[in-house]
Amino acid sequence: MKQNKPVRTIRNGGLSVSIWKNTTENDKAYYSVTPQKRYTKDDGATWETANSYTQRDAILLANLLTEAANWIRTNLEVEKNIGNA
């Protein structure tokens, strides 16, 4: 089975937003995003993923999500102009 990879990942410290390109049954492109927070446990060697965010994280994630939305909007326009969407 083929593993999909994000078309872009935007990072700020341990926070990231991955952008995924998908297509409908009619071959229409659309994008989705996945926010994530990665951190090391106390031992400094074991990586974990969090599903909750602090107030500071929320502000940084808002900026990352805005950047992702702008990237998606630009790429949809480019694809529309070249006929791939």
SVG drawing of the C-alpha trace seen along z (x, -y; Angstrom):
<svg xmlns="http://www.w3.org/2000/svg" viewBox="-17 -34 35 36">
<polyline fill="none" stroke="black" stroke-width="0.4" points="0.0,0.0 1.3,-3.4 1.9,-5.8 0.8,-9.4 3.2,-12.1 2.2,-15.8 2.9,-18.2 4.2,-20.7 4.9,-20.9 5.2,-24.3 7.0,-24.3 7.6,-26.5 9.6,-24.8 7.8,-21.6 4.6,-22.7 3.8,-21.9 1.0,-21.9 1.1,-19.3 -0.8,-20.0 -2.2,-17.0 -3.4,-17.0 -6.4,-14.8 -8.7,-14.3 -12.4,-13.6 -13.9,-10.8 -14.2,-13.4 -10.4,-14.2 -11.0,-17.6 -8.2,-18.6 -8.7,-19.7 -6.4,-20.1 -6.6,-19.2 -4.3,-20.1 -3.1,-18.3 -1.7,-20.3 0.7,-18.5 2.8,-19.1 6.0,-17.0 8.0,-17.0 10.6,-14.8 9.9,-13.1 12.0,-13.7 14.7,-11.4 15.2,-13.6 15.3,-10.7 11.7,-9.6 9.5,-11.6 5.8,-12.0 2.9,-13.7 0.4,-15.9 -3.3,-16.3 -3.7,-19.4 -2.2,-22.8 -1.3,-25.7 -2.5,-29.2 0.9,-30.1 0.7,-27.0 -2.7,-28.1 -1.4,-31.5 1.5,-29.9 -0.8,-27.3 -3.1,-30.1 -0.2,-31.6 0.9,-28.3 -2.7,-27.6 -2.9,-31.0 0.3,-30.3 -1.0,-26.9 -4.3,-28.4 -2.4,-31.0 -0.2,-28.3 -3.3,-26.2 -5.1,-29.2 -2.0,-30.1 -1.6,-26.5 -5.3,-26.1 -5.0,-29.2 -1.9,-28.0 -3.5,-24.6 -6.7,-26.3 -4.6,-28.4 -2.8,-25.4 -5.9,-23.2 -5.0,-20.6 -7.8,-21.3"/>
</svg>
